[in-house]
């Protein structure tokens, strides 16, 4: 992982985790590109910043949600493109069981800033 890709991904993860901790829909959706594709914890494909906002607005209002990223791998796939994969442990202060997922993001440079253009979460448990 290049130092630049590592720094960019680390900054986005920090903002994402902070937004998730308060379920701040505006902060979270601001991290996504205008043409984003978003697969979260349900089967629906959400599109664009408005779709991302719809997804986060539809989540339960947990009192103390948290997300911890681990096993983060990132690579600069082009001058304006970063690929990231990680595991995330979501905790909900006992309101529901913890959830561990695999996450991949494709991050692009859009209007001079780095934005998530593809977000895909899937079960950590093997499917086959």
Protein Blocks (a to p, Z undefined) as FASTA:
>chain_A
ZZklmmmmmmmmmmmmmmmmnopaklmmmmpcfklccddfbfbdcedjklmmmmmmmpcc
dfbdcdddehiacddfbfkbccddddddddeehpaccdddddddddddeehiacdfbdcd
ddfbdfZZ
